[in-house]
């Protein structure tokens, strides 16, 4: 089972879970991801220890997709 989680004040909140063979759960997770991206969150997946890549669509085969706010500063 894969998970879409949002980093927040509690540590994290699971927004969706899906199985690759269950199209309804994939569609629900994709909709949840799109809603969070529209709210300004960034979606990240791990590419190895200490590395991550930003995604804009649900990577169905990934175990975990993490949503976080952009880092502010300049």
Secondary structure, 3 states (H helix, E strand, C coil): CEEEEECCCCCCEEEEEECCCCHHHHHHHHHHHHHHHHCCEEEEEEEECCEEEEECCCCCCCCEEEEEECCCCC
